[in-house]
């Protein structure tokens, strides 16, 4: 990486977006420019740069990487359908890699499907979210032997997702059934749980939030945020902020939104959190 691009990254972390963008444009760093424009709330402009990156990609892997960035650009606008469109392109690339790297290709296919589903649930398209979470599981478990990414991982992720979808639909009993199944998947595979258990308090908090138990939601989200690896997640901060709002603690909610607004990530949590926090903060 050139010194100028490192400088741009630091400027971006410092919140000096216009200065960072000028460097990315000068260096023809199309993916980086697009990412920054999404963070600035200018996703229509961002997609012009991602399209340039797609068109100029030197190989299929680079093209798929740019297509994934394009999918996330649509996610910043809550556009579930176009996110799916571009994630399908990325999945198509990984299909071509199944024979060469089967331990990774099927996992990536499942990941991309789940990524699309995550955008859809956050956008409120619960039907599309359920369809793509199920598709992600179907793709992921095709990995030969499931040695690198066990079937239990996909079971946990699907039950986690179905619980959240049921909660969003207001079906508390159905949500709890899937929460219990997610917990059983963790308990049944301690090795998998070492990496995934940190996502469980987020699940129980999410279900509590959307089924009317704000006090439990607060307790669980506070626990989730405190766990190693979670404290920088802007989506968790938004959920915590939403919970504080329901409890009438506006100042604490605004502090959570301020934390969420500082993210420089370009992924589903940031795609929801950055625009959401920006609106909340005015």
N, C-alpha and C positions, 0 to 999 in steps of 0.2 A: 504494500500500500504506500502511495506517495505521501510525502509530508503534507501536501496541501489537503489531501483527503482526510488525513488524521486531524488536521486543524479543523476541517469542516465538522468532523464527528464531535470534537470538543465544543465547538460553537453550538452545535445542536443540543448537546447535553446542558449547556449553559442557557439554553432558551433563546439564543440569538439566531433564530430561524432564517431571517432574510440574508444574513451574512453567510450562513452555511449554504443556503440555496445558491447564492451567487457563485460559490466555489464549485459546487456540484455541476452547475450549468456550464461553467467554463471548462471543466474537466470531462464533459460529456458522460458524467456518471448518472446514467438514466435511471437505474433502479433506486439509487440513493436520493436523487431529486424527486422521484415519484413518491417515495416513502415520506420525505419531509413535507411535501405538499399535502399528503393525506393528513399528517399531523397538524398542519396549519388549517385544515378544514376546506381544502381546495382540491377535492378528489377528481373533479372533472379535468382539471389541469394535470393532476398526477397521472391520470390514465394516458395522457398523450406521451408522457415519458416512458411509462411501462410498455406502451405499444412500440415505441422506438427500440426498447430493450428486446422485445420479442422479435422484431423485424431484423435486428442486427445480431441476434444470438449466434455465436460461432459454432454451436453444436446443440444436439437435442436436449442435453441436460441443462444447459444455460437457458434454452428456450422455455423448458418446463419451470425453471426457477422464476423466470420473468412472468410466466402465466400465473404462477401461484401468487406473486406480488399483485398482479392485476385482480385476482380473486379477492385479495384482502382490501384492495382499493374500493371495490364495490361494497365490501363488508363495512367500511367506514361510513357508508350511506345507508346501511341496513338493507341492502339490495340482495336478498337471499337468492333469487333466481339467477342473477348474473354471477354471483359467487359460485353457485353450483356449476354453471356453464364452464367457467375457467378451471375449477377444481377437476372437472371431468377430463379436461385436456391434460392436466398433470397426471391423473390416474392413467390415462392412455399411454403416457410416456413410461410409467412404471410397469405397465403390462409388457412393454418391449424388453424390460430388464429381468423378467421372471426367471428365465433360464440361466442368465449370467450370475445373478445374485438373488436367489430365491429367499434367503433368510432376511433380506431387506425389502425386496420389491413388494411382496404382499403386505408387509407391515406398512409401507409407505402408502399403498393403495387404501388401506383401512384408515390411516391417519388423515389422508386428504378427504375421504368421505366424511369422517367425523368432524373435520375442520369445517366443511360446508354445513354440516348439521348444527354445529355450535353457532355459526352465524345465523342460521335460520331460527333457532330457538330464541336467541337474543333479539331477533327482529320480530318475533311473535308469530312466525309461520310454523306452528307446532306440527302440522301434518307433514310438511317437508322435512322438518327436523327429525321426526320419528323415522321416516322413510330412509333418510341418509345415515342415521345412527345404526339402523339395522343393516344397511348395506355395508357400512364400515366394518361391522362385526363379521359379516359374511366374507368380506375380502381378507380381513386380517387373519382369520383362522385357517385360511388356505395355505399359510406358511408351512412347508414340509416339516413335520415333527413338532412344530410349535415349541422348539427348544429355546430360541432366542427371545421370543415374545409368546409366553404361554397362553393357552386358551382361556385360562382363568382371568388374564388381564382383560381380554375382550368381553368376557362375561361381566366383570366388574364395571367396565366402562359403559356397557349397554344398560345394565340395571341402574347405574348412576344416572344415565341420561333419561331413562324411562320414568324414574322417580321425579326428576325435575319437570318433565313434560306433564306428568299427571298432576303435579302440584300447580303448574300453570293453568291447567284445565279445571282446577278447583276440586279435584278428586283426592281427598286426603287419604282415604282408605287404600286406594290404588297406589298412591305415592308411597305409603308406609310399606306396602307389600314389596315394592322394588327396593326401598331402603334396606329392608331385612335381607333381601336376596344379595344386595351389594355387600352387606356386612358378612354374609355367609361366604361369599367369594373371597373376601379378605382373610377370614378365619381359616378357610380351607387351603390357603397357599401363603404361608408366612413369608416366603422369599419375595413373592410378588408384592405382598403387603408392605414390605420394607420401603418400597418406592411409592406405593399408591395410598397408604393409610392417611397421608396428610390431606388427601382430597375428601375424606369422609366427613369431617366437621363442616366443610363447605356444603356438602350435600344435605346434611340434616338441617343446617341453617337455612338453606335455600327453600327446602320444603316447608320449614316453619314460617318463613317470611311470606310465602305465597299461599299458605293455608291459615293465616291469621294469628300466629303465635309469635308476636314481635319480641317478647322477652326471651323466649328460647332462641329465636333467630340471633338476637344480639349476643347471647352467651356463646353460641356455636361459631358465629363469625369472628368473635374476638379470639376464640380458641384457634380457629383456622388461620387467622392473620399472624398469630404468634408462633405458628409452627415453622421450622426451618424450611426455606425454599418458597414460602408463601407470602412473606411480608412485602415483597415488591409487586405483587399482582394488583394491577389497577382495578380489575373487575371486582375483586374482594372488597376493595375500598369503596367502590360504588354500592355494593350490596350492604356494606356496613353503614354507609351514608343513608341509604334508603330506609334502613331499619331505624336509625336515629331519628329520621324525619317522622316515621310512624309513631315514635315514642315522644314526639314533641321536642326533641333536643336538636334544634336547628343549627346551633353553633358547632356542635360536634359533627353534624352531618356535613356542613360546609368544609370543615377541616378534612374530612375524608375525601370530599370531591376535589379539594385542592391537591391532595396527595395523588389522586388518580389522574389529575390533569397533567402531571409532570412526566408521564410515561413517554418514552420515545420508541416503544416497541411497535412492530407492524404485524400483529397477529390478532386472532379473534378477541381475546380479552381487551386489548388496546382499541380495537375497532369499535367495540361497544363503549368502553370507558371514556375515551378521549372526547367524542362528541357529546356523550351524556353529561360528563362533568362540565364541559364548556357551557352547555345550556343552563345547568344548575347554577353555575357561578356568574352567569350573565355576561 
